[in-house]
Structures are given as structure tokens and as C-alpha cells.
């Protein structure tokens, strides 16, 4: 990883491009080489992996990923950054330039047909805080080829994604992520590794793809039950699911048919529980 960008190089490159990190795009560039190396190490990439990186920014993580994978597809919404990334790689790691593909697009709208080459097997990214959960869920849904995920996100978001039933922060992101994968916290990240330094700590979240729960209804049906259950967290499931089921009595019948006590709350249920509830919707 000798081609990694140092903090001064990152700032100089940004100045040359007229780039100032924006809150609108959630841009906080990683400037610490140790953190970049840690992300790549924790990601556990295989030599035949094809990585999709969302929001590569100025390329510090991209340069660390290229030696470890067969290819890296970088999805960047900023046209200036998307145009610069191949030039940065050509300058700092010319022998790896043929492994990089850059897609100028919004990751929330990316479909498999938008990506060149072989389907990605791993998502590794420093995700913008404001879209982290939607991006992860969208890519897990859209790219069935993804085998593993390692993302750096706001610490609070990391806690929510990796939370288990009964946890205070267990909620919609926790359940929906569990539909696709086994999820765990993979380490803390301090504020000083970013430029500009954010006002919050960050964390790594690792995911390993697994089969979704066996159910006779669609993912959309299950997620509708999840959304309804957590829309009114303080209510019992009988009350929270009343609109979803048609009435409190109908919600109670669906819950009892699923083997769930109607007086429980959504934060106590697994994704498998929600699948059973959805199957018994009137």
C-alpha cells in the first residue's frame, strides 16, 4: 500500500480541484493511512473479489483496495471527483490502474446493469452519514452477488445496524439488515482520521450475506410489517399493527397465528418473527 495518499497530499489535491467537503453530500475524507489499512484488513478481501466502493472521494481507500482485489468499481456522485479518481490511481499506482472502474452515479439508484465488468462480491466504503442505511439496504437488495460488506458509518448508525432484539437501539435498520445478512460491529473509528473532522464518532460494520427467512410472502410484505411495528415504538404490536392489519382485532389475530404475544413490542422481535406475522396478515 505504498501508494496511499498522505494528509497533505489529500488537502493539496482537494485545493487543486477546488473541492471543499460539503455537508450536503456528507463528505468527510479519510486522511489517516492507519485507518485505511484497518478497513482493508477487516474487510477480509479475497484475491478474486470485485469490490464496489461508494463515495471514493479523493481515493485514499481506493488505492488501498486495488492491490487486494481483482477489481474495484467506484461509484461517485460528484462529477469532479469521479473524473479525478482514474488520474489519481494512474499517478500513485499505475500498475493497478486497469483494476479500477469509475461509475459517475448516485449509489441509491445504481442497478446491476450500471456496473461494468463482473458483478461485485464485496462492498467496502466510507459511507456519507446522511445516506448510509439507505445505500447499504439498496445495494444488498439490488446486488445479489454481494457476499460481504464492510462500511464505515456514524457510530450511532453502526449501533442500529448491528443491534439485536431487545436492544434500546434495535429498530427498522436492524431488522431489514438482518433480512440480508449477519451483522456485527467491527470496531470504533475516532473523529481525527477525517478531514474535516465530524462532530460524531464513527464505527465499522461488517455483514456476511445469508439466506433470508423462509416465508411464503415477499420481502416487501415483511418490510411493511416492520415499518408499521416501529412507526409507533411505544405501542404494543396489537396497537401498532392495527392500521397495517385493518383493525386492532385483525392485528391480534395475525399475531396470535404467528405465535407472537400481541402485548409485545416490535423491538423484541426477530426478522423471522416479522416474516411469520406478514404471512398471517388478513
C-alpha positions in Angstrom: 0.0 0.0 0.0 3.0 2.3 -0.6 0.8 4.4 -3.0 -1.5 5.7 -0.2 -2.2 9.4 -0.1 -1.0 11.3 3.0 -3.0 14.1 4.7 -1.0 16.9 2.9 -1.5 15.2 -0.5 -5.2 14.9 0.1 -5.6 18.6 1.1 -3.4 19.7 -1.8 -5.4 17.6 -4.3 -8.7 19.0 -3.0 -7.4 22.5 -3.3 -6.2 21.9 -6.8 -9.6 20.6 -7.8 -11.4 23.4 -6.0 -13.1 20.8 -3.7 -14.4 21.7 -0.3 -16.1 18.9 1.5 -19.8 19.5 1.7 -22.4 18.6 4.3 -25.0 18.2 1.5 -23.0 15.2 0.1 -22.0 14.0 3.6 -18.3 14.3 2.6 -15.7 13.6 5.3 -12.5 12.4 3.6 -10.3 9.8 5.4 -6.8 11.2 5.8 -5.3 8.6 8.1 -3.4 5.8 6.5 -3.7 3.5 9.5 -7.5 3.7 9.4 -7.5 2.9 5.6 -5.2 -0.1 6.2 -7.5 -1.2 9.1 -10.6 -1.0 6.9 -9.0 -3.2 4.2 -7.7 -5.7 6.8 -11.1 -6.0 8.5 -12.8 -6.4 5.1 -11.0 -9.7 4.6 -11.0 -9.5 0.9 -10.0 -12.4 -1.3 -7.8 -12.0 -4.4 -10.8 -12.8 -6.7 -13.2 -10.3 -5.1 -14.7 -7.5 -7.1 -15.2 -4.6 -4.8 -17.9 -1.9 -5.1 -16.8 1.3 -3.3 -19.4 4.0 -2.7 -18.2 7.6 -2.4 -14.5 7.1 -3.0 -13.8 10.8 -2.7 -10.2 11.6 -3.3 -9.2 8.0 -3.5 -7.4 7.1 -0.3 -9.4 4.0 0.4 -9.5 3.1 -3.3 -5.7 3.0 -3.5 -5.6 0.6 -0.5 -8.3 -1.7 -2.0 -6.8 -2.1 -5.5 -3.9 -4.4 -4.5 -6.2 -6.7 -2.5 -8.9 -7.4 -5.1 -9.4 -8.4 -8.7 -11.1 -5.1 -9.4 -12.7 -2.1 -7.8 -15.8 -0.3 -9.1 -16.0 3.1 -7.5 -19.4 4.8 -7.6 -19.1 8.6 -7.1 -21.9 11.1 -7.4 -19.6 14.2 -7.6 -18.5 14.7 -11.2 -15.2 16.3 -10.4 -14.2 13.5 -8.0 -15.3 10.9 -10.5 -13.2 12.4 -13.2 -10.1 12.8 -11.0 -10.0 9.3 -9.5 -8.6 7.5 -12.5 -5.9 10.1 -12.7 -5.0 9.7 -9.1 -4.7 6.0 -9.4 -2.6 6.3 -12.6 -0.2 8.6 -10.7 0.1 6.6 -7.5 -0.5 3.0 -8.6 -0.1 2.9 -12.4 0.4 -0.9 -12.3 -3.1 -1.3 -10.8 -4.9 1.2 -12.9 -6.6 -1.5 -15.1 -8.3 -2.8 -12.0 -10.3 0.4 -11.5 -13.7 1.3 -13.0 -15.4 4.5 -12.1 -19.2 5.0 -12.3 -20.5 8.5 -12.0 -23.8 7.9 -10.4 -26.0 8.1 -7.3 -25.5 4.9 -5.4 -29.1 5.0 -4.3 -30.1 4.5 -7.9 -27.4 2.1 -9.1 -28.7 -1.2 -10.7 -26.6 -4.2 -11.8 -26.7 -3.1 -15.4 -25.0 0.2 -14.5 -21.8 -1.5 -13.3 -19.1 -2.6 -15.8 -17.4 -6.0 -15.7 -18.2 -8.8 -13.3 -20.8 -8.4 -10.5 -19.3 -7.1 -7.3 -18.8 -9.6 -4.4 -17.9 -7.1 -1.7 -19.0 -3.6 -0.6 -16.3 -1.7 1.1 -16.9 2.0 1.7 -16.6 5.1 3.9 -20.3 6.0 3.5 -21.7 9.5 3.7 -23.5 9.7 7.0 -26.8 11.1 5.6 -27.4 8.1 3.3 -25.6 5.2 4.9 -28.5 3.0 5.8 -30.5 3.5 2.5 -27.3 2.8 0.5 -26.5 -0.4 2.3 -30.0 -1.7 2.1 -30.4 -0.7 -1.6 -27.2 -2.4 -2.6 -27.9 -5.6 -0.6 -31.3 -5.7 -2.3 -30.1 -4.8 -5.8 -26.8 -6.7 -6.0 -27.4 -10.3 -5.1 -23.8 -11.0 -5.9 -22.6 -9.2 -2.8 -21.1 -11.7 -0.4 -19.6 -9.4 2.3 -20.0 -5.8 3.4 -17.6 -3.6 5.5 -18.7 0.0 5.8 -17.6 2.9 8.0 -20.6 4.9 9.2 -21.6 7.1 12.1 -21.2 5.3 15.4 -24.9 5.6 16.2 -25.8 4.2 12.8 -23.4 1.3 13.3 -25.1 0.5 16.6 -28.5 0.5 15.0 -27.5 -1.7 12.1 -25.8 -4.3 14.4 -28.4 -4.2 17.2 -30.1 -7.4 18.3 -33.7 -7.8 19.6 -34.2 -6.3 23.0 -31.6 -3.6 22.5 -32.6 0.0 23.1 -31.4 1.0 19.6 -32.9 -2.0 17.8 -35.2 -0.8 15.0 -36.1 -0.8 11.4 -32.4 -0.7 10.1 -31.6 -3.6 12.4 -34.4 -5.8 11.2 -34.0 -5.0 7.5 -30.2 -5.6 7.6 -30.8 -8.9 9.3 -33.0 -9.9 6.4 -30.0 -10.0 4.1 -27.0 -10.7 6.4 -25.4 -11.5 9.7 -24.4 -8.1 11.0 -21.8 -7.1 13.6 -19.9 -4.1 14.9 -16.3 -4.4 13.7 -14.5 -1.6 15.6 -14.6 2.1 16.5 -13.2 4.9 14.5 -12.3 8.3 16.0 -13.0 11.7 14.6 -9.5 12.9 13.9 -9.0 10.4 11.0 -11.3 12.6 8.8 -11.0 15.9 7.1 -13.0 17.8 8.0 -13.4 16.2 11.4 -17.0 15.4 12.0 -18.8 16.1 15.3 -19.5 12.5 15.9 -17.6 9.2 16.2 -17.7 6.6 13.6 -17.7 2.8 13.5 -17.1 -0.2 11.2 -20.0 -2.5 10.4 -19.4 -6.0 8.9 -22.0 -8.0 7.2 -22.0 -11.5 5.8 -24.7 -12.4 3.3 -27.1 -15.1 4.4 -30.3 -16.5 3.1 -33.4 -14.5 4.0 -36.0 -16.1 6.3 -38.1 -18.8 4.6 -41.5 -17.3 4.0 -44.4 -17.5 1.7 -44.7 -13.7 1.3 -42.4 -11.2 -0.3 -39.7 -9.1 1.2 -41.9 -6.0 0.6 -44.7 -7.6 2.6 -42.3 -8.4 5.5 -40.8 -4.9 5.5 -44.3 -3.3 5.5 -44.9 -5.1 8.8 -41.6 -4.0 10.2 -42.3 -0.3 9.2 -45.7 -0.5 10.8 -44.4 -2.0 14.0 -41.7 0.6 14.6 -43.8 3.6 13.4 -45.2 3.8 17.0 -42.5 2.2 19.1 -44.1 2.7 22.5 -47.3 0.9 21.4 -47.9 -2.8 21.7 -47.9 -4.7 18.5 -51.6 -5.1 18.6 -52.0 -1.3 18.5 -49.0 -0.6 16.3 -50.1 -3.0 13.6 -53.8 -2.1 13.7 -53.7 0.1 10.5 -51.4 -2.4 8.7 -53.8 -5.3 9.5 -57.1 -3.3 9.2 -58.0 -3.2 12.9 -56.6 -4.0 16.3 -58.6 -7.2 16.4 -57.2 -8.2 13.0 -53.7 -7.4 14.1 -54.2 -9.6 17.2 -55.4 -12.5 15.1 -52.3 -12.2 12.8 -50.0 -12.0 15.8 -51.5 -15.0 17.6 -51.4 -17.0 14.4 -47.7 -16.2 14.1 -47.2 -17.3 17.7 -46.5 -13.8 18.9 -48.0 -12.3 22.1 -50.0 -9.2 21.0 -48.8 -7.2 24.1 -45.1 -7.4 22.9 -43.4 -4.6 21.1 -41.5 -4.5 17.8 -38.1 -4.1 19.4 -38.4 -7.6 20.9 -38.9 -9.5 17.6 -36.5 -11.1 15.2 -36.8 -10.7 11.4 -38.1 -14.3 11.4 -40.9 -13.2 13.7 -41.9 -10.4 11.3 -41.9 -12.8 8.4 -44.4 -15.0 10.3 -46.6 -12.0 11.1 -46.6 -10.9 7.5 -47.6 -14.4 6.4 -50.7 -14.1 8.6 -51.9 -10.7 7.5 -55.6 -10.8 6.8 
